[in-house]
Amino acid sequence: MVIKSFIQKLTGEAKLKSVAENVAQSCAAIVWKKVSHRINEMTTPQAQGYVRGRSGRTLKVQLEQALVRYGIQESRRTKLTDMAMNLLIALTLQRKHEQQLVPNVIRKAA
C-alpha cells in the first residue's frame, strides 16, 4: 500500500482525483436539474448514457475553470475529464436510487 501511495504522489493521481471530485460535486446539482424529470423511468445503463450526454457542457465549463485554478497540465485533461464524468454519473445515480427508496407521502385533507 505504501508503494501505491508513493506512485500516486509522484504521478499526481491523488491531486487529479481530488480535483475530479470537486468538479463532479460542483456539477451535480446543475446536472440533476437537467435529468431528474426523466431519469427515474430509466434502467441504470440508460441513465448512465443520459447523464453522460446531458452533462457534457456543464462538466466542460467547470473543468476549464479547475484546470486554471489548480494549475493542471493540458496533457492531463482527458484523464481528469474521464474521472470527473464517472464520478458525476455515480453521484447522479446514487441520488436517483436514494429518491426511489424514499416512499412518496400522500397527504389527505381532514
Buried (B, 14 or more C-beta within 10 A) or exposed (E): EEEEEEEBEEEBBEBBBEBBBBBBBBBBEBBBEBBEEEBEEBEEEEBBEBBBEBBEEBBEBBBEEBBEEBEBEEEBEEBBBEBBBBBBBEBBBEBBEEEEEEEEEEEEEE
